[in-house]
Amino acid sequence: MTIKKMSKDPVNNPEHYNMLDIEAIDLIEMSMTKDEFQGYLKGIVLKYVIRYKHKGSPKQDISKGLWYLKKLEEKIDE
């Protein structure tokens, strides 16, 4: 589990995901099996890649997709 301070990094640590003392991604992971969480991460990667040209900040969305892809890679290695 990762507990982080709020920062102004919209890719690696968005403020709106740190409303509690634990990040939303960690709460989501705790509520799922390993396979479910990996599927969730895969879906998030696809979401960011598919819509990166349509939200106004393509590079940021690609960076977010890469962040989730790296997280998926870490979970596969565990």
Backbone as a ProteinNet text record, in pm:
[ID]
protein_1_A
[PRIMARY]
MTIKKMSKDPVNNPEHYNMLDIEAIDLIEMSMTKDEFQGYLKGIVLKYVIRYKHKGSPKQDISKGLWYLKKLEEKIDE
[TERTIARY]
84.4	0	89.3	46.9	122.3	41.7	97.2	34.3	124.8	70.4	150.9	90.9	176.8	130.3	69.9	-18.9	-76.3	31.6	29.2	122	49.4	116	54.8	111.1	106.1	152.3	30.9	-26	-150.3	-136.6	-14.4	5.6	36	137.8	183.8	111	52.4	-12.4	-118.3	-225.9	-328	-392.6	-408.6	-465.8	-601.9	-686.4	-822.2	-827.6	-714.8	-712	-659	-632.2	-574.6	-662.7	-790.7	-882.8	-876.4	-834.8	-824.7	-677.2	-649.1	-510.1	-449.3	-528.9	-482.1	-524.5	-441.6	-476.2	-589	-670.7	-784.3	-738.7	-626.7	-577.9	-552.2	-505.3	-478.8	-608.4	-708.4	-839.2	-902.2	-889.6	-943.9	-874.5	-743.3	-669.3	-711.1	-729.5	-767.8	-905.2	-989.3	-1124.7	-1133.9	-1021.9	-1022.8	-924	-946.1	-845.1	-730.2	-620.5	-505.8	-545.4	-617	-658.7	-754.8	-847.5	-941.2	-867.7	-772.9	-699.8	-616	-553.8	-476.7	-568.7	-687.7	-784.5	-828.7	-846.6	-881.4	-771.6	-646.3	-534	-527.2	-548.1	-548.1	-656	-773.7	-881.9	-848.6	-785.3	-746.5	-643.2	-546.8	-446.7	-516.9	-606.6	-679.3	-760	-823.7	-903.9	-818.6	-703	-618	-560.6	-522.6	-466.1	-571.4	-690.5	-796.7	-840.6	-847.9	-903.8	-801.2	-671.1	-568.3	-578.8	-634.1	-645.8	-771.3	-859.4	-992.1	-1020.8	-925.6	-953.1	-880.8	-793.5	-727.2	-584.4	-539.7	-402.1	-345.9	-318.4	-275.5	-153.1	-52.3	70.6	44	-37.7	-69.8	-146.4	-240.1	-314.7	-226	-133.3	-37.7	49.7	91.3	170.7	92.2	-35.6	-119.4	-134.4	-154.5	-163.1	-35.6	77.9	206.1	221.2	171.5	177.4	101.7	-19.9	-100.1	-38.9	23.5	91.1	207.7	283.9	394.1	340.4	229.8	167.2	124.8	68.5	29.8	152.3	259.6	383.2	433.7	429.4	472.1	387.2	256.1	166.1	185.9	222.5	251.1	378.8	475.4	603.3	594.2	488.1	475.7	443.8
-116.7	0	123.5	226.5	349.9	464.7	535.1	655.1	770.5	866.8	977.6	1110.6	1211.8	1347.7	1401.3	1499.3	1563.3	1643.3	1639.8	1718.3	1767.7	1849.5	1903.1	1832.7	1702.3	1621.4	1547.9	1599	1542.7	1402.8	1354.8	1220.8	1120	1144.7	1048.1	1053.5	1167	1180.6	1290.6	1272	1375.2	1406.4	1533	1575.4	1512.3	1504.3	1454.6	1305.5	1234	1093.1	1075.1	1183.3	1177.1	1247.2	1229	1294.3	1231.3	1107.8	1036.9	1018.1	943.5	915.3	804.9	749.6	643.3	679.6	645.7	676.7	586.2	641.2	567.2	436.7	438.9	319.3	206.2	240.7	138.8	82.3	167.4	119.3	26.9	64.2	-19.1	-155	-154.2	-280.2	-368	-308.5	-385.1	-449.5	-394.6	-446.9	-555.7	-588.7	-682.1	-795.6	-903.1	-1007.7	-957.3	-1030.1	-992.5	-986.5	-1088.3	-1091.1	-977.3	-950.9	-841.1	-707.6	-686.4	-560	-544.7	-652.6	-645.1	-612.3	-669	-637	-491.9	-441.6	-300.1	-210.6	-241.6	-161.6	-166.2	-282.7	-296.7	-208	-206	-122	26	67.6	208.5	246.6	158.3	183.8	205.4	115.3	126.7	255.9	292.1	414.7	536.4	548.8	665.5	665.1	549.3	541.5	571.7	517.8	537.3	682.7	753.1	888.8	1001	970.3	1071.2	1193.9	1180.7	1295.6	1378.9	1332.8	1393.1	1469.8	1482.5	1547.3	1680.4	1717.4	1846.3	1842.5	1731.3	1720.2	1583	1563.5	1431.3	1376.3	1459.1	1409.9	1366.3	1441.1	1404.6	1273.3	1253.4	1127.8	1009.4	1027.4	919.8	890.5	994.7	975.3	899.1	931.2	858.4	712.4	688.9	551.8	473.7	539.3	474.9	446.6	538.3	518.3	391.4	376.1	257.1	131.4	143.8	28.9	-16.6	77.6	43.8	-22.4	28.9	-31.4	-175.2	-197.9	-332.4	-422.8	-372.2	-449.5	-488	-394	-420.8	-530.2	-525.8	-624.5	-762.5	-767.7	-896.9	-957.3	-871.9	-918.2	-963.3	-922.5	-959.8	-1106.6
0	0	0	-73.7	-84.8	-27.4	68.6	121.5	84.6	11.7	-39.2	2.5	7.9	30.7	-97.9	-84	-202.2	-274.4	-404.1	-484	-607.3	-683.5	-805.4	-927.9	-927.6	-1039.1	-1096.6	-1206.5	-1258.5	-1318.7	-1337	-1393.3	-1283.1	-1204.6	-1106.1	-973.1	-940.1	-811.2	-815.4	-891.4	-903	-768.2	-739.2	-611	-584.4	-687.3	-666.4	-634.4	-643.3	-604.9	-463.4	-394.7	-260.3	-157.4	-168.5	-76.2	63.6	73.1	200	235	339.2	376.6	291	201.1	112.5	-29.7	-126	-265	-313.5	-401.8	-456.8	-522.6	-593.4	-662.5	-563.2	-443.9	-342.2	-284.9	-266	-220.6	-323.6	-449.7	-557.3	-557.6	-547.7	-546.5	-428.9	-312.4	-193.7	-208.9	-296	-312.5	-419.2	-483.3	-596	-575.9	-650	-656.8	-744.5	-744.7	-828.1	-976	-1023.1	-1163.7	-1197.4	-1106.4	-1129.2	-1139.1	-1049.5	-1049.9	-1176.2	-1220.6	-1345.1	-1463.2	-1464.9	-1570.1	-1564.1	-1443.5	-1423.2	-1480.8	-1447.6	-1497.7	-1649.8	-1707.6	-1853.6	-1915.6	-1855.8	-1905.7	-1899	-1791.7	-1776.1	-1882.2	-1907.6	-2012.2	-2146	-2179.3	-2305.9	-2312.9	-2202.9	-2198.4	-2233.7	-2170.4	-2196.3	-2337.3	-2388.2	-2522.7	-2629	-2610.3	-2708.7	-2718.6	-2607.2	-2609.7	-2599.3	-2610.6	-2586.8	-2676.7	-2794.5	-2886	-2862.6	-2776.2	-2767.7	-2639.3	-2549.4	-2422	-2404.8	-2495.5	-2485.6	-2435.3	-2383.1	-2335.3	-2373.6	-2503.1	-2550.3	-2478.2	-2458.9	-2395.2	-2251.3	-2180.5	-2042.1	-2037.7	-2128.2	-2129.8	-2165.5	-2257.4	-2289.1	-2167	-2096.5	-1974.4	-1869.2	-1855.1	-1760	-1802.3	-1931.3	-1980.1	-1950.5	-1968.5	-1938.4	-1789.4	-1704.6	-1560	-1522.7	-1578	-1548.3	-1609.5	-1725.2	-1786.4	-1699.7	-1646	-1555.5	-1428.6	-1378.2	-1259	-1289.7	-1407.5	-1448.4	-1456.4	-1513.6	-1523.4	-1383.1	-1289.6	-1151.9	-1089.3	-1112.8	-1052.6	-1115	-1240.5	-1304.7	-1246.8	-1214.8	-1159.7	-1014.4	-944.6	-802	-784.1
[MASK]
++++++++++++++++++++++++++++++++++++++++++++++++++++++++++++++++++++++++++++++

